């Protein structure tokens, strides 16, 4: 059974995966996951509440989908815990791009990068923000000039020159509703796609929460020819490529859309052979 820890500081045993601002350095929580089963144990002296019931120090309980954990005045959800486990396993996480107007009066989220994209944000165990162009803003005191990359936490905010703020916790909630883009690696030509993280390996593609039932697909990528192949290994619903149902395998070409569920699709974008790169964008329903 896999397990992960949350701690206030990276000091001490040095094995903390997530930092919670409300936990003293000597306190910690430990979470365990087996498939979709998540368990939580309280090793802290803090007021921890699950389902409206106190979880005392040394207490152990199961966290169900949709439930929340209250730690002081901080809230963790089942979905957040699942995301942290997935990030630790290094399955592919969607990226979100942000367009910022010159006066920072308007911020727009985008599923894919455009000429106007100013920031790329990836949510995992930490939040990784990369500036794609110069913007008049700071994160953790670092100026966001083109090429600058900052690893931070959900508690931080991007501060613009006019003192407006972009809260990363709020940004993640908005990004979930929008969907995102998976960056595939040129060194990897086969990807598993599933809503069950236990069936995936590093850099495979995890479907967003909301896809019920069992789904396991395999995608083969031929970057030089800008084509691919979809194999349906397991699915309890009809998988479509465009308007055509797929029972076993189907050929993929640039721009094809794989329909997995209502509002959930994978769009294939195979880049030029000279770049040896490919991307697949994934839009999820809210």
N, C-alpha and C positions, 0 to 999 in steps of 0.2 A: 504494500500500500504506500503510495507516494505521500510525502508530507512536506509542508513548507512552514516557515516561521515568520511572525511579525514582531518587530522589536522597535524600541524608541531610538536606538542608536546602533551604528555599525561597530562600536567599541564593544568590549566584553568578549563574547564568544565569536564575534565577527561573522556570524552565519545568518544574520537577519536578511530576509528578502525584501520586506516592505517596512518603511518607517512610518509610524503613526505618531502624530505630534502630541497626542494626549497621554502617551505611555512614558513613564519614567524609564531611565536607562536599565533599571533592574527588573522591569516588568516585561512580559511577553505573552502573546497568544500563539497557539499552534493550530494549524489547520491540516486536515488529512483529506485526501480524495481517492476514491476508488470508483471508476466510471463516473456516474452522475451523483454518487453519494459523497457529500461533504460533511465532515465532522469538525467541531471546534472545541478546543480545550483552553480554559482560562488559567494561565500561570501568573496573572497579575492581581494586584490588590485594588484594581479599579472597579467602578460600577459598570458591569457588563450585563446587558439585557438582551434576551433572544425571545421573540414572540411575546413580548411583554412580561416575561418572567426573568428574574435575576439568575445569572450564571455565576455562582460563587467561585472563589479561588479553588482550583483543583477540579472544578466542575467540567462536565463533558456532555455535549449535545449534538444532535444532527441539525443541519441547516437545510431547509427545503427551498426549492425554487420559488422566487418571489418574496422570500422572507428577508428581514433586515436585522442587523446586529447593531445595538446602540452601545458605544464605548464612550462614556462621559457625554460630550455633546457631539461626537463624531459618529456618523452612520456608515456601515459597510453592508452591502447587499450580497445576496447569493450570487448574482451575476458578476459583481466585482471580484468576489473570491474565485469564481470559475475563470475569469479573465486572467487573474494573476497566475493560476496554475497553468493555463494555456501558454502564457508568456514565458513562464519558467521552462516549459517543455520546448519552447522555441518554434511553435507552429506559426505559420505566416499570419501576421496581423495586418489589417487594412491600414493604409495611410490616408491622411486627410490633408488637403492643400487649402491654404487660406489666401484670399485676395484682400489687400488693404488699400484703401484710398489714400492719397497723399496727405490729407488732413486727418487721417485716422478716424474719421467720423463714421465710416461704414466698413464692416468686416463681413466677407462672404466666404462660406465654405464651399469647396469644390471636390468632387470625387476624383478628378484627375488633374494633372498639372497643365496649366496653360501659360501663355506668355506673361499674363498678369499675376501669376501665383507668386506670393511673397514669402510664404512659410510652408514647410512640410512638417506635419506633426504625427508621430507614431506613439500609440499608447501600449505599454507593456508593463513590466514590473516598475519601470520608471517611464517618464514622459520624455521623449526625445524631440526637440524642436530644432530644425535647421532652417536658416535664412537662405532663401534662394535669390534674393536681391536685397539691396540696402533698404532698410526701413528705419525710421526714427523711433526706435523703441528699445527697451531693455528687458532682460530676463535674468534674475538673480544678479543684477548689477552688470551684466555683460551686454554690450551694444550688439544689436542684431544686424551685422553687416553681412553682405553676401558671402556664403561659405561657412559662416559661424554655426557651430552646433553646440547645443546646451542640453545636458541631461538633468532633469529636475523631477519634482513630484507634483501630484495633483493639487497640493495646497498652494502652489506658486501661481503667480499672475504675470502676464506680459504687460508692461507699463509703457504706454505711448507718450510721445512728447507733450501732448496736451493733457496729460494726467488721466486719460481714460485707461481702463483696465480690461484685459481679456482673461477671465478666470478659466484655468485649465480644467477644473472639475466640471464646470458648466459646458466647456468646449467638448469634453468627452461625451456628455449626454447628447449634445447636438450632433456630434459625429456618428453616434450609434444610430440615430434616426435617419441620417443621410446615407449611410453605407460608405464604402471606401474602395481603395485599389490595393491589390496584392502585388508586391514587387517580387517577380520570380527571378531565380538566379541562372545565369548562363551555364553554370557548371552542373545544373540539375535539369534533366530532361523528362522526368516522370514525377507526377504529383498525385497524392491521394487527396480526395475531397470528402469531408464527412462532417456531420453534426456531433460526432462522438470523438472527443479528443484522445481517448484511450486507443483509438485505432489509427492514430496519425503518428508520424515521425517528425523529426526536426524539419522545418521549412515547408511542411505540407500545409494544406489550406483548410482552415476550420470555418464552417458555416456559422453565421451569426445566430444568437439565440432566437428562438421562435420557430425553427425548423423542427417539427415534431416527427416521430417515427424514426426509421432507420434509413440512412443514406450513406452509401460508400461508392465513390466514383474514382476512376483513375484517368488522368490526362497525360498523354504523351506529347511532347513538344519537339518539333523539328524547326529550329530557329533559322537555319539556312534557307529552307524552302518556304518558311512562313506558313506552315500548316501544322496540324496535330491530329490526334485520335482520342476520342472519348470512349472509355469502357465503363459500362454500368455493372459493377460488381454486386451491389445490393441496393434495392430501393423499393419502398412500399407505396410509391406513387409514380406516375408517369413522368419520365425525364424527356425533355424536348430539346432538340437543336433546331432553332427557328420554329417552323410549324410542323416538323417531323418528329414523331415519337421514336425513342431509342430503346430497344430491348436489350441489345448486347453491346455493339460498338457502332460508332459513327465517325466519319471524317470531319475534321474541323478546318476552317480556313479563317483568314484574317477578318475580324468583324462579326463572326458567328456569336450567337447568344445561346447559352445553355440555360434552359428554364428548369429550376429545381422545385420551386414552390411559389405560392402566390406572393409576388413582390420580391422574390429572391432569384437573382440570375447571375451567371458568370458571362462576361463579355470578353472574347479573346482578341487581343491586340498583339500580333506578332510583328516585332520591329524588323528593320532591315538586317540582312545577314551580316553585313560588315560590322554592326554594333554588337552582335552576339548577345542580344538581350531580348527579353520578352516580358510583357506585362499582361495580367488579366485583371480587369476591374470587376468589382463585386458590389452590386447595389442591394441593400437589404431594406425590407419594410420596417417601419417604426413599430 
